[in-house]
Amino acid sequence: MKTYFTNKILVFSLIAGFITIISCNKFENSKIAETYLDPNEPDYGFKSTSPEWNAKIHLGRVLFYDKALSVNNSISCASCHRQEVAFADNVAQSRGFENKLTGRNSIAIQNLGANSIMNIGFEINTPLFWDGRERNITSLISKPIANHIEMGMDNPEALIAKLNQLPYYKSLVQNAYQVDKLDMTILANAMVQFISQITTQNARFDQSKMFNGTQLHPLSALEQQGEQLFNTTYNCARCHHPNVGPYMSEDFANIGLDLNNNDKGRMNVSNSSADEGKFKVPDLHNVALTAPYMHDGRFKTLEDVIEHYSNNIKANSHLDNRLQNPDGTPISLNISESDKKAIIAFLGSMTDYKTITNPNLSSPFKSR
């Protein structure tokens, strides 16, 4: 009997050890060779006039989609910022290199205020991330790469050494920067050049406002009704200010999602209690594509978002004063079902289908 139990324990221990080994190695040493890099450099609009700038954009695109930037070759920037959903993610929390969940919803990276004129880059600093902890896009680049949940590559020297061993980077870097090897400065600069291409000026909302007010692409009657409701009747524009092109919001707001703030938001950055539960007011371009919504992805649909403002704003002690009645209680907009449909139609007019289908913004890596 003793031998039986001893053998049983031994077998169980071996099985448990085997499972542990599999679990520990599940996300290690993923093969990069499952895909190959398309050798062609497309024309991003500058190939004839500024080939070096064109090459920088292309290098940034390769880096953005390269899973080799993660510690185990499992995650790229594009894993959490997917083109088909306006470079956001379609889940509440994204999965990192060890299959762990990120703490917040992946915010769309579009119209970030980075622009380039020929080979001289300039950046308009604006708060980035949900809590605004970065204001410069170049310095933002390394943060997800080094994050212990997202990509896990917290040793810049090891990252650069790893990338420089990949055969395709030598020619890409030579074409773009006339040097033989990547470094962190080149990596960040090139990725900014690519991210600067992710814009939304082709949305019908934008097109309807261009050309000195001559509406070549006017909004429909329902969309125009929604715009009026959004801007005037319900004054959603008190926080959101839909603009043509880059939306450089400096605004943060506590919108009463909860009575108490589990995530302190902006307060973690500013160390000011006045910022408790505040999060960045996002760009509404492509908002119809970027569900789920809010910093924690709690709302699955735009209908859910509008219903929150209609009837469900909580009496949070740090609630934004724009969402309070004169007596300090939360406002209830009581938006009718017909008005909700019109507002959602208006928000849909901000969808730029060229952004989500542009092949020059898609992955340059192809399956074998």
N, C-alpha and C positions, 0 to 999 in steps of 0.2 A: 504493500500500500504506500509506504514511504517513497519507494522508487518511482511509483506511478506519479505521485504528486510532484516529486523532484523533476521528473521528465516533463511533466505538464508545464511546470513553471519555467523550465529551460526553453521549451518551445515557444511559450508566450513571450518570454524575454527576447528571443530571436526575432519573432514577428514584430514586436514593438520597436526593436532597434532598427529593423529594416524600414518600417514605416517612418521612423524619425529621420533616417538617412534620406529617404525619398522626399519628405517634407522640407528638409533643410536645403536640398539641392533643386527643388522644383523650379526655382526661378534663376538658378545659376547657370552661367555659360550657355545662354541661348545662342543658337547659331545665327550669325549675320548672313550666312551664305544662302539662306532661304530666298533672298531677293538679290537682284543685281541693280546697279545704278545705270540708268539710261545715259549713254555717253554724250548725247546731244544737248547742247546749250541752246535753249530757245531764245527768241527775241522778246525781251521784256519791254521793248519800246525804245531801247537805247543802243542796240547792237551796232548800228552803223554810225551813230553820232558820238557815243561814249562806250566803247567796248569794255573798258575796265569796269565801269559802273555796272554794266549789264552782267559782267562776270561776278561782281560782288553780290548782286541780287541772287544769282544762281547758286553761288556758294552758300549763301544764307538759307536758301530753300533746301539744299541738300542737308545742311546741318539741322534744320528744323524737323526734317522727317527721318533723321538717322537715329535708329535705336541704339547705336554704339555710344551715344552720349549718356546712356544709363549704365550703372555699374555691372549689370548682367545682360546687357543687350536686349532688354525686353520692352523698354519704354522709350518713346521719342516725345518731343514737344507736341507733336501732332496726335499722340495717343489721347491726350486730354483736351486738345484744341482741334477739333475735327472740321474740315472744310465744309462738309455737307450741313453742319448746324452752325454756320457762321463762326467757326473757330472757337466754339464753346464745347461743351460735352452734353450728351442727352441723358445723363444720369445725375442724381442728386450729388453724389460724391464719386470722384474718379478713382481708379485703382492704380497704385504705384508699382514699383519694381518687385516688391514682395507680395503683391496682391492685397496690400493694406489700403484702406480707404483714406482719401484726403479729408481734411477737416472741413473744407468748404466746397461749394459748387464751383466748377471751373468757369470763370467769367470769360465772355467773348473777347478775343483780341482783334479788334478792328477799329479803324479810325483813332489810333492811339496818340495821334498828334506828332508822330515822327515823320519827317519828310526829308528828302534829299534833293539838293540841287547840284546836278552833275556829280563831281567826285567830292564835293564838300558837303558833309552831312551836318544837319542841325536838328535839334530836338526841342520841341516845346514841352517843358516840364509840366506834368499834370499828375495828380495822385493816381497811383496804380495799385492793383489788387483791391479786394473788397474793403480793406482797412486803410488803404493809402500809404502803406509802409514804404513804398518806393515812389520817387517822383521822376526818375530818369530811366528811360527804356534800356539804355545800355547796361546800367547796373542791375536792372531787373533780370537780365538774361541768365545770369549764373545762379539765381536763387532757386528755381525749380530743379536745375541740374544737381545742385548740392543737397537739396532737401532730402531728409532721411526717410521720407515716405514716398516722394514722387519719383526721383531718378537715382538718388543715393550716391552720386559721384561727388563726394565732398573734398576730393584731393585734386585741385586744378592741374598740378604737374602730371599726375597719373592719367588724367583725362586727356591732356594734350599729347602725352607720349602714346597713349592708346590710339588716338585718332590719326596721328602721324604715321602709324604703322599700316594704316589702311591704304591700299594702292591708289585709290582715286583722288585723295586729297592733294597730292603733290601738284598735279596739273591744275586743279581747281584754284589752289592758292596762288600758283604762279600767274595764272591768267588774271586774277583779281588784284593781287597785291605785289606781284613781281618778287616774291620770296619763295623759298622752298618748303617752309613748314608753317603749320598753324601755331598760333599762340592764343591766349585768352582774349587779348585785345582784338585780334583779327576775328576770332570766333564771334565775339559780341557785336562788333561792327557789322559783320556780314549778315548776322541774323536780324539786326535792326534794319538793314537795307531791304531784306525780304519782307519783314513785318510791315514796313512802310508801304508795301504794295497792297496790303489788305484794306481796301477802302470800299465805300458804299455809295459813291456818287451816282450810280445807275439805278438806284431805287426810284420808283415812280414819284414818291414824295419829293425827293431831291430834284428830279427832272421837272416837276410841276412848278418849282420855285425858281428855276434858273432862267437865264436869258432875259434879264431885266423885267421879270414878271410876265413875260410872254409864255403862256402855258402850252407848250408843245405836247405835253403829256398830262392833261388835267386829271384830277382825281374824280372818281365817280360821285354821283349825288350822295350815296350812302357814306362814302369816305369823307366827303366834305362835311356832311352832317356830324360824323364822328370827330372830325378836327375841331369843329365849333364846340361840341360838347366837351372835348378834352381840354381845350384852351380857355373856354369861357364858363360854360354852365357848371361844370364840376371842378374847374380850375386845377386840373392835373398839372398844368404848366407852372404852378407855384413851386414845384420841385423839378419837374422835367421841362426842358426847354428844347423841343425838337428843332434842330438846325440842319441846314444843308451841309453835307461833308463832315469833316472831323468834329466830334462832339467833345469838347474839352471841359468836362464838368469838374468843378472844384468842390462840389457839394457832397455832404454826408448827412444822413438823416436816420433817426430812430422812428420807425413807422409803426410801432406798436404791434409787432408780431407776437410778442409774449408779454405777460404781466411782469415777468422777471427775466433778465438777460443771462442766459447760460453762456453765450458768446459775447464778450464785452466789446468786440469790434474795434472801432477807432480808438477807444480808450486804451487799448493795449499798446498803441503807438504813441499817443499824445500824453498818456498818464494823467489825463484830465477827466474827472468824474462826469463832467458835462457831456463827454463824448461816449458815455456808456451806451452800448447797443446801437451805435450809429454805424452805417455802412454806406459805401459809395453809391451815389445815385447813378445808375448805369445809362449808357447810350442806348436809345430805343431802336436804333437801326437793326434790322433783322430780328427784332424781338419775337416775331411770330415763329422763329425757327429755334430759339434758344431755350426751350423748356427742358427741364423744370426750372422754376424761378425762385428768386431770393438767394441770399448768401448760403443757405443750407439746402436749397432745392426743394423746399417743402410744398410748393404749389406746382401741380402737374400741368395746368392749363392757364391761359390768359383769363378765362372765365373765373378761375379760382382767385387770381390776383385781383381782379376787379371786385369780386365779392368781398375780399378782405377790406378794401377801402369803402365798400358800400355799407357793410354792417358789422365788421369784425375787428376793428382797430381796438387794441387793448389799452387799458389805462395805465400804461407803463410810466413810472415816475420820471423817465427821461424822454417821454414822447415829444417829438418835434412840435413846436408851437404852431406850425402851419397846419397841423392835423388836430388842433384843439379848438373847442368852442370857447367863447369868452369866459365861461366859468371853469375852464381847465379840463373839462371832460372830453373824451375823444369824439371827433366828428363822425357822423354817419351820413354818407352821401346818398344813400337810398337810391341807387341807380336802377332804373327800370330795365327790364329784359330787352326791350327794343333799343334803348340807349346803349346797353352793353354791346349789342351786335354792331351798332354803328361805330363805337369806339374801337372795337376789335378790327373792324374793316379798315379804319384809319391806320391803326398800328400795322396792319398787313401791307399797307401802301409803302412802308419803309423797308420792305424786303428787297434786297439787291440780288437777283438770281444770277447775275454774272459773277458775283463774288464766290458763290457756292459751286459754280460750274466751270470757272476759269481754269483751263488745264495748266496754266503757268503758276497757279497757286496749289496745284495738287502734288501728290508725292512723285518724285522723280525715280523712286525705286520700283522696279517691276518684279512680278513673281516669275519664277522659273517654270 
